[in-house]
């Protein structure tokens, strides 16, 4: 039954936002246990594996954001319980200590505990996970207002239908959710390049505005170190042939996903966003790492637009795939969860299309499966920050 | 003859904000064709002064050389010559504010 306030059925958690899924999160901390972690996840129906394959290889400037990401993922609302896997006891202990407020059931199984034997390790892990799943799966969904949602906003393999239609519709939905008291987050820092001044002027404090501009400048400098001149050939020949004239003009297509709400928070990769409002997260444009960073902020779902098609999805948080390109939607019927091509032929219907998307969001939040989940296209990839020694 | 029939067809353009300087055309436009604008406050109409390729920008009013043009309420560049309403706006008459 449709009511005036959009609502969904979610899993109430002891602290923080509700989940829209109820997974056993298997958080594997070391590359050494990665092959075992994959087998353990296969043996546990209802589990979701997030694997930090680089484990102990991370050092230097990567340590803080990677460790923060792991801690943030461990608290994700879609996890009803957490099974920590690690080659080394001390890594598991560090994470357990950060979860000491016991807001959810958590157990750790390590190779150290298993006498360095992978077979014993896997059996211990499956037993621990099975116990957690039996208990946590007893929880039922309850009705909640959609203001308890926190949506990540992502685009990939864009075309003019994305920048002119799909992304603005996402921006409209973002504005409405924030007006209702909810939250959204946008990343892909280099997509802000060209609009960073306008974007920073939407910040609620001067510090947040400064952080937005510095995040862009830092990545432009990083690119330059690698020999990439982002200010030079930008827009490039293909962009210009497609109608994009200046770097400011080009940036609009992506930033428009964030709607017109004030920027209420600035996040580094790995930080959480527990409050309401729009957050800007400094993150890569590379989709797998971008989505994982956005999901680590605590977003329960991502709205993921594409023009020509992009099969990748989040795993711990599902991606609701959106396109405004009717040819793409017809060519790949099992990829898109929402097609807004109607807004292209009937732009006057844009408000209704946004309402339809909100309804679809609430369906997915209530348990309707996205194609990414059905087809197993989801993964979580924590960003890398430098070469292994 | 085909140019005349092209001109009689209606083509559409999107104007994101009511204060924008340009709209983006959704199909190829030929000079003299009427462009139907969809904007937040409703619809409007204008005549293209030249050919405008699909997804390129059409000027919504006259601008002096050096004027700052906006799209989606964001400054997208500076005019490098005077621009008339209905002109194509692209690399030949608009540069980044960074340049």
Interface residues (C-beta under 8 A of the other chain):
Chain A: X160 X164 X168 X194 X195 X198 X231 X240 X242 X243 X245 X246 X247 X248 X249 X252 X256 X344 X347 X348
Chain B: X12 X14 X16 X24 X26 X38 X43 X53 X54 X55 X56 X57 X71 X72 X74 X75 X76 X77 X89 X90 X91 X94 X95 X96 X97 X98
